Amino acid sequence: MRIAIVAESFLPLMNGVTHSILRVLEHLQERGDEVMVIAPSTSDTDVSSVEKGAYVHRLPSVPLAGYTNVRVALGGVNRVKRILADFSPDVVHLASPFVLGWRAVQAAHQLGIPTVAIYQTEVPSYAARYGVPFLENWAWNRVDNIHLLATRTLVPSTFALNQLRGRGILRVDMWRRGVDTARFNPAKRSTAWRSSVAPDGHRIIGYVGRLAVEKQVEDLAVLADLPKTKLVIVGDGPQKEALQAALPNAHFAGFLGGDALAEAVAGFDLFVHPGEFETFCQTIQEAMASGVPVVATGRGGPLDLVENSRTGWLYEPGNLSQLRGYVQDLIGDDAKRRAFATAATASVQGRTWPVLSADLVRHYNEVISGVPSGSSGPSEFTSSKGPSL
């Protein structure tokens, strides 16, 4: 199979979009598929390269204001159309399409090439958080246009599925995310790492993710004065300095990846994620695989991942006193926390990237064959059916 993956962002920028693409590329390389990635350049002098067996075609780009490491591809539909026509793929995979992906879905449509669009970033809802609420309707119109034109849209959660169907986008199916349980598991817990960040032996409350306004990391200030706890923030981003000022007693570990990240996550006693705009939230899965219970906001992807009163707690969006109360509940009860941790680890077993990548290839084959969306059954795992909030 010949597959073109059009990515709004890619290496060296590591985020949820890039991570998913890399795992999919590993699977496609093992299958022997021919793959091309189309992505923004990473600098003014960037050249194309090969990553995990795929040729990466870089397009000229400019840095996004406020996010200098995020690049926005330049050029119009015709440029992308020429690239696709030359490669002649069987299917075009649109990874979190918005700017480059909008051009690509139009180009593929004009060429008669089926498309699979991956909806995994709730961009329109970022508008108010970034102080430009007047752009929200425009952004939703862009999302609607992309997914109405795509042959099939894949979403990672029940929340995202209902969100798009509520907007009249009906060619939608579920495609979850895998987790590397060989890397993320309780055995990675390190006494040495824990002592390095909490030398007094305090309970460690951890967050992993971008330090950006849409993640609402500042909400964790409500936990700052909990006795005998240490707040650890793993990640980087434009809000780092502001958060360091707001959370002066927290330990900021910076960006971590690979085994260093796995060791940190397994070293937490509790994982917290306050962001309300997560279509999935991969870091929650990684924490649960590592034997760490979760407290997260009860909106979006966490509703599928966290089972209330079993693997963690979901708090009402914006209810920071409830966030604090749930954290106190687990930090203050070792037996309950251990029980939640065991259940959390068990809940993610079987959600491997090979299984989920094979499911994605099934979707590729179906759009190539003209099989309608929703006609071949559900994805590999179902909602944890958390509570209504």
SVG drawing of the C-alpha trace seen along z (x, -y; Angstrom):
<svg xmlns="http://www.w3.org/2000/svg" viewBox="-26 -38 46 45">
<polyline fill="none" stroke="black" stroke-width="0.4" points="0.0,0.0 1.2,-3.6 0.2,-6.0 0.8,-9.8 0.7,-11.1 0.1,-14.9 1.2,-16.2 0.4,-19.6 3.5,-19.0 6.3,-16.5 9.8,-15.9 11.8,-17.4 8.7,-18.7 7.3,-16.0 3.6,-16.1 0.7,-13.8 0.4,-14.2 4.1,-13.4 4.0,-10.5 1.1,-8.9 2.6,-9.3 5.9,-7.7 4.1,-4.6 2.1,-4.2 5.2,-4.6 6.9,-1.7 3.9,0.5 3.8,-0.5 7.5,0.1 7.1,3.6 4.3,4.3 6.5,3.1 4.2,0.2 5.6,-2.7 5.0,-5.9 5.6,-9.6 5.2,-12.2 4.4,-15.8 5.1,-18.2 6.2,-21.8 10.0,-22.5 11.7,-23.0 13.8,-25.9 14.4,-28.2 17.2,-25.8 15.4,-22.5 15.8,-19.6 13.8,-16.5 14.8,-13.3 13.9,-9.7 12.2,-8.7 11.3,-5.1 11.4,-4.2 9.3,-7.1 10.4,-9.9 9.6,-13.2 8.8,-16.0 9.3,-19.3 7.3,-22.4 8.4,-26.0 7.0,-27.3 7.0,-30.1 7.0,-29.9 3.7,-30.3 3.6,-33.4 4.2,-32.6 5.2,-29.0 8.5,-29.5 9.1,-25.7 5.8,-25.2 5.8,-25.8 3.0,-26.6 3.4,-25.3 3.2,-27.9 1.8,-27.4 -1.6,-26.6 -3.6,-23.6 -1.9,-23.2 1.5,-22.7 0.2,-19.8 -1.8,-18.5 1.4,-18.3 3.2,-16.4 0.3,-13.9 0.0,-13.4 3.7,-12.6 3.6,-10.1 0.2,-8.7 -0.9,-7.2 -3.7,-4.8 -4.9,-6.8 -4.0,-10.1 -3.8,-10.1 -4.5,-13.6 -2.9,-13.9 -4.8,-16.5 -5.6,-18.6 -6.2,-22.3 -3.9,-24.4 -1.8,-22.1 -4.4,-19.4 -7.2,-21.7 -5.1,-22.1 -4.4,-18.4 -8.0,-17.2 -9.0,-19.5 -6.0,-18.3 -6.8,-14.7 -10.5,-15.3 -9.6,-16.9 -7.4,-13.9 -10.0,-11.3 -7.8,-9.9 -9.6,-8.7 -8.7,-10.4 -8.6,-9.3 -8.7,-12.4 -7.5,-12.0 -9.3,-14.4 -7.2,-14.7 -6.9,-18.4 -9.8,-20.6 -8.3,-23.7 -11.4,-25.9 -11.8,-25.7 -8.3,-27.1 -9.5,-30.5 -10.9,-31.8 -7.9,-30.6 -5.6,-32.5 -7.7,-35.7 -9.2,-35.5 -12.8,-34.1 -14.0,-35.8 -12.0,-33.2 -13.8,-30.2 -16.6,-30.1 -14.2,-30.5 -12.1,-27.7 -15.1,-25.4 -16.1,-26.2 -12.6,-25.1 -12.9,-21.9 -16.4,-21.2 -15.2,-21.8 -12.2,-19.5 -14.1,-16.6 -17.2,-16.9 -14.8,-16.6 -12.7,-13.8 -13.7,-10.2 -13.6,-9.1 -12.8,-10.8 -11.3,-8.9 -11.7,-10.1 -10.0,-8.9 -12.8,-9.2 -16.6,-9.0 -16.7,-12.7 -15.0,-13.6 -17.3,-11.2 -20.4,-12.8 -18.9,-16.3 -18.4,-15.9 -21.6,-14.0 -23.4,-16.8 -22.0,-19.1 -23.3,-17.1 -20.1,-15.2 -21.4,-11.6 -18.6,-9.7 -16.9,-9.2 -15.4,-6.1 -13.4,-5.5 -9.7,-4.9 -8.1,-4.9 -4.4,-5.2 -2.0,-2.5 0.4,-2.6 3.9,-1.1 3.5,1.1 7.0,2.4 8.2,-1.2 5.5,-2.5 5.0,0.0 5.3,0.1 8.7,1.7 10.2,-1.6 9.5,-3.1 12.9,-4.4 13.7,-5.2 16.7,-7.2 14.5,-9.4 11.9,-9.9 14.6,-10.9 16.1,-13.4 12.8,-15.3 11.3,-14.7 14.2,-14.1 11.9,-14.5 9.9,-11.4 6.8,-13.4 4.1,-12.0 4.7,-13.1 1.8,-14.6 2.8,-14.7 1.8,-16.4 3.2,-15.6 2.4,-17.7 2.9,-21.0 3.2,-24.1 0.6,-26.0 -2.6,-27.9 -4.9,-25.2 -3.5,-22.7 -4.6,-24.9 -1.6,-23.8 -2.0,-27.0 -5.0,-25.2 -2.6,-23.0 -1.8,-26.0 -4.8,-24.7 -2.6,-21.8 0.5,-23.8 -0.1,-23.9 -1.1,-20.2 1.1,-18.9 3.8,-16.4 3.4,-16.5 5.7,-17.5 4.3,-18.8 6.4,-17.7 5.8,-19.3 7.3,-17.5 7.2,-19.3 8.1,-22.6 6.3,-25.3 5.6,-29.1 4.1,-29.2 7.1,-27.8 8.3,-31.0 4.8,-32.1 4.1,-28.7 7.5,-28.7 6.5,-32.0 3.0,-30.8 4.2,-27.5 7.5,-28.4 7.7,-25.2 7.1,-22.8 9.9,-20.8 10.1,-21.6 11.8,-18.6 11.7,-20.1 10.9,-18.0 11.6,-14.3 11.3,-11.5 11.9,-7.7 13.1,-5.9 13.6,-9.1 9.9,-10.0 8.9,-6.4 11.0,-6.6 9.4,-9.9 5.9,-8.8 6.3,-5.6 7.8,-7.6 4.6,-9.6 2.2,-8.7 -0.7,-10.4 -1.1,-11.9 -3.1,-15.0 -4.3,-16.5 -6.4,-19.7 -6.8,-20.4 -10.4,-20.5 -9.7,-20.3 -8.2,-16.8 -9.7,-14.7 -7.9,-11.7 -4.9,-12.4 -2.1,-10.0 -0.3,-10.9 -3.2,-9.6 -2.8,-6.2 0.9,-6.2 0.4,-7.1 -2.1,-4.3 0.2,-1.8 2.8,-2.8 0.6,-2.0 -0.3,-5.6 -4.0,-6.5 -5.3,-9.7 -7.3,-12.8 -8.5,-14.6 -11.2,-16.9 -14.4,-15.2 -14.5,-16.4 -13.2,-15.0 -10.9,-12.0 -10.5,-11.4 -14.1,-10.3 -13.2,-7.2 -9.9,-6.5 -10.6,-7.1 -13.2,-5.0 -14.4,-7.0 -13.8,-5.4 -11.8,-2.6 -8.8,-3.9 -9.0,-7.5 -11.3,-10.5 -12.9,-12.8 -13.8,-16.3 -16.3,-18.8 -14.6,-21.2 -13.6,-24.3 -14.4,-22.9 -10.9,-23.3 -12.1,-22.5 -13.2,-19.2 -9.9,-18.6 -8.2,-19.3 -10.5,-17.1 -10.0,-14.1 -6.2,-14.5 -6.4,-14.6 -8.6,-11.5 -5.9,-9.4 -2.8,-11.0 -4.1,-10.5 -5.2,-6.8 -2.3,-4.5 -4.5,-1.4 -7.0,-3.1 -4.3,-4.6 -2.6,-1.2 -6.0,0.4 -6.6,-2.3 -3.1,-1.9 -3.5,1.8 -6.9,1.3 -5.4,-1.5 -2.6,0.8 -5.0,3.6 -7.3,1.3 -4.8,0.5 -3.5,4.0 -4.0,5.0 -4.0,1.4 -0.8,1.9 0.4,-0.2 0.6,2.9 -3.1,3.7 -4.2,0.1 -2.0,-0.4 -3.5,2.7 -6.9,1.2 -5.9,-1.9 -4.7,0.1 -8.2,1.7 -9.7,-1.8 -7.2,-2.6 -8.4,0.6 -12.0,-0.2 -11.9,-3.7 -9.9,-2.4 -12.6,0.2 -15.5,-2.2 -16.8,-0.6 -19.0,-3.1 -18.0,-4.4 -19.3,-2.5 -20.0,0.7 -17.3,3.0 -17.8,2.7 -16.3,0.7 -12.6,0.0 -10.5,2.3 -11.6,1.1 -14.6,-0.7 -15.4,-3.5 -14.8,-3.0 -18.2,-4.5 -17.2,-7.1 -19.9,-9.1 -22.0,-11.9 -20.8,-15.2"/>
</svg>
